[in-house]
Amino acid sequence: MSEKDQHQYKDRYMLRLPDGMRDRIKAAAAENGRSMNSEIVGTLLEAYPPVNEYVDKVTLATVTAMRIVEEDGMDPNSGEFAEVIGHVVAKFLADDAPPSAKFRTRDEYDE
């Protein structure tokens, strides 16, 4: 196993398999030309695909932004509402950190 692989698979979990499953995994791994570990990880990745980090960030940013403007009492039908949501989401994604609960409107920046 390469050093890159060792870093990629830091988590270890001891697993008890039902009778006969080890042989089935070994046969599937041989058929697919990979190790038993790779066969197991590949099967698990099919069942539990990686979460799209960007989508998660956008979702979290949007929910956070909506909470901020809701706390500020903005009308959700106003153009300012959409502008603030867009600004907070963009800042959140750029900073990769949650925006503060106090958001200043465009007019407050000019003061």
C-alpha positions in Angstrom: 0.0 0.0 0.0 1.4 3.4 -1.0 1.9 6.2 1.5 -0.9 8.1 -0.2 -3.3 5.2 0.4 -2.2 4.9 4.0 -3.2 8.6 4.5 -6.4 8.2 2.7 -7.5 5.2 4.9 -6.8 6.5 8.4 -9.9 5.0 9.9 -9.9 1.4 10.9 -12.8 -0.8 12.0 -12.7 -4.4 13.0 -15.5 -6.2 11.4 -17.1 -9.6 12.1 -18.4 -11.3 8.9 -21.1 -13.9 8.7 -19.9 -17.4 7.7 -19.0 -17.6 4.0 -19.0 -13.9 3.4 -15.2 -13.6 3.5 -15.0 -16.2 0.7 -17.5 -14.3 -1.4 -15.7 -11.0 -0.9 -12.4 -12.7 -1.8 -13.9 -14.2 -5.0 -15.5 -10.8 -6.0 -12.2 -9.0 -5.3 -10.3 -11.5 -7.5 -12.8 -11.2 -10.2 -12.5 -7.4 -10.1 -8.7 -7.5 -9.8 -8.4 -5.8 -6.5 -7.7 -6.5 -2.9 -10.4 -7.6 -0.4 -10.1 -4.2 1.3 -10.6 -2.4 -2.0 -13.6 -4.6 -2.8 -15.2 -3.8 0.6 -14.4 -0.1 0.4 -15.7 0.1 -3.2 -18.9 -1.7 -2.2 -19.4 0.7 0.8 -18.8 3.7 -1.4 -21.5 2.6 -3.7 -23.9 2.3 -0.7 -22.6 5.5 1.0 -21.3 7.9 -1.6 -19.2 10.8 -0.4 -21.3 13.9 0.4 -20.7 16.8 -2.0 -18.9 19.3 0.2 -19.8 22.3 -2.0 -23.5 21.5 -1.9 -23.3 21.1 1.9 -21.6 24.4 2.2 -24.1 26.2 0.0 -27.0 24.6 2.0 -25.5 25.6 5.3 -24.7 29.1 4.1 -28.2 29.6 2.7 -29.9 28.3 6.0 -27.6 30.6 8.0 -28.3 33.6 5.8 -32.0 33.0 5.9 -31.8 32.9 9.8 -29.9 36.1 9.8 -32.4 38.0 7.6 -35.3 36.5 9.5 -33.9 37.7 12.8 -33.4 41.1 11.1 -37.2 41.1 10.2 -36.7 41.6 6.5 -39.6 41.0 4.1 -38.8 37.7 2.2 -40.5 39.2 -0.9 -38.2 42.2 -1.1 -35.3 42.5 -3.4 -33.1 43.4 -0.4 -33.8 40.0 1.1 -32.5 38.2 -2.0 -29.5 40.5 -2.1 -28.6 39.9 1.5 -29.0 36.1 1.1 -26.7 36.2 -2.0 -24.1 38.3 -0.2 -24.0 36.2 3.0 -23.8 32.9 1.0 -21.0 34.3 -1.2 -19.1 35.6 1.9 -19.6 32.3 3.7 -18.3 30.3 0.8 -15.3 32.6 0.3 -14.4 32.7 4.0 -15.3 29.0 4.6 -16.5 30.2 8.0 -20.0 30.9 9.2 -21.0 34.6 8.9 -21.8 36.4 12.1 -25.4 36.7 13.1 -25.2 40.5 12.7 -25.3 41.4 9.0 -25.0 45.0 7.9 -27.1 46.2 5.0 -25.6 48.0 2.0 -26.7 51.4 3.5 -24.8 50.6 6.7 -21.6 50.1 4.7 -21.8 53.6 3.3 -21.9 55.2 6.8 
